Amino acid sequence: MWNKKIRVLMLEKNMTVKQLSEETGIPNSTLNLHLKTRDIFERPRKIAKALGVELKDII
């Protein structure tokens, strides 16, 4: 999965979630959530379905 790949890259670069957060401007808590989530598109997919549109229409 994508989150495992990110974790591997972070390890290779000796980067913590906090450092990645500072580099990207993405809050630490948000990064932690996404790194633990199996599918980053799970919530947007549910939203798209509820709106009756395709995922590509909202991302």
MODELLER restraints for C-alpha pairs under 7 A, 6 or more apart:
rsr = mdl.restraints
at = mdl.atoms
rsr.add(forms.Gaussian(group=physical.xy_distance, feature=features.Distance(at['CA:3:A'], at['CA:35:A']), mean=5.04, stdev=0.5))
rsr.add(forms.Gaussian(group=physical.xy_distance, feature=features.Distance(at['CA:10:A'], at['CA:16:A']), mean=6.72, stdev=0.5))
rsr.add(forms.Gaussian(group=physical.xy_distance, feature=features.Distance(at['CA:17:A'], at['CA:28:A']), mean=6.55, stdev=0.5))
rsr.add(forms.Gaussian(group=physical.xy_distance, feature=features.Distance(at['CA:18:A'], at['CA:28:A']), mean=5.84, stdev=0.5))
rsr.add(forms.Gaussian(group=physical.xy_distance, feature=features.Distance(at['CA:21:A'], at['CA:27:A']), mean=5.68, stdev=0.5))
rsr.add(forms.Gaussian(group=physical.xy_distance, feature=features.Distance(at['CA:21:A'], at['CA:28:A']), mean=5.25, stdev=0.5))
rsr.add(forms.Gaussian(group=physical.xy_distance, feature=features.Distance(at['CA:21:A'], at['CA:31:A']), mean=6.97, stdev=0.5))
rsr.add(forms.Gaussian(group=physical.xy_distance, feature=features.Distance(at['CA:34:A'], at['CA:40:A']), mean=6.27, stdev=0.5))
rsr.add(forms.Gaussian(group=physical.xy_distance, feature=features.Distance(at['CA:44:A'], at['CA:55:A']), mean=6.77, stdev=0.5))
rsr.add(forms.Gaussian(group=physical.xy_distance, feature=features.Distance(at['CA:45:A'], at['CA:55:A']), mean=5.51, stdev=0.5))
rsr.add(forms.Gaussian(group=physical.xy_distance, feature=features.Distance(at['CA:48:A'], at['CA:54:A']), mean=5.70, stdev=0.5))
rsr.add(forms.Gaussian(group=physical.xy_distance, feature=features.Distance(at['CA:48:A'], at['CA:55:A']), mean=5.45, stdev=0.5))
rsr.add(forms.Gaussian(group=physical.xy_distance, feature=features.Distance(at['CA:48:A'], at['CA:58:A']), mean=6.88, stdev=0.5))
